[in-house]
Amino acid sequence: METDQTSECHESDDGNKNNSSRNGNIFTNNCNLEDTTALEDETEVEETLNSQNKDDGSKIEGDKDGETSSKHSSLKDDMNAYILRASEKGRYDIVEKLLERDPKLLNATDADNYTPLHRSVYSGHVEIVKLLLSKNAKVDASTIDGWQPLHCACHWSQIDIAFLLLQNGADINAQTNGGLTPLHLAAATSCKSILEMLLMNRYLNWNLKNAANENPCQVSKCSSKNFYLFEITEDRINLLK
């Protein structure tokens, strides 16, 4: 459940999935795969890929007792976990290898519906974000709390990534389950540049309100030193009327 404009991400107080990338425990995110061995290097991935190939071949024999089906499901779970973790950890080589082998992994999700794009966005891995977008990753993919990748980028002040997402069709006015827009999240931070970028966007609706009936300007006034940017923008808009 969402709380306020600065603590909405599911199971996290700071917009990051369980705050894992901040405490060094990269591989303890809730993926329904807690018993899976942590991804260390390409060798482990290669072994899993080889196992997947053998499993695919065994299906020709039929599945008499369910073992093949169970094994295939387990391998699929492993692959999903690998790309999610590699995206968060910044392992471009592994993400690329996994997508080459199975393009469907592009839209893999964990228990909270975070995708590889979400994870690479909030961790700040620009090159992986570019790779995923080049493969047509869904920029409007939503977590169970309604967070799209752009929300994560704005909450974590990832301005270069936010710009990339907007270039690739992200909705600047998308609202989470709690009514938060990317601007609400940026307004609550101390990052001037990302707030300026959003305020200059011609498609921005800065009057949308969150569940607390607050617009981004009100959020900024209460929690940020950058409130003056809203006043400057409003003055410019009035001059154009």
Secondary structure, DSSP 8 states (H G I E B T S, - for coil): ---STTS-STT-SSSSGGGHHHHT-GGGS-SS-TTS----SHHHHHHHHHHHHHHHHHGGG--SSSHHHHHHHHHHHHHHHHHHHHHHHT-HHHHHHHHHH-GGGGG---TT---HHHHHHHHT-HHHHHHHHHTT--TT---TT---HHHHHHHTT-HHHHHHHHHTT--TT---TT---HHHHHHTSS-HHHHHHHHT-TT--TT---TTS--HHHHHHHH-TTTHHHHHHHHHHHHH-
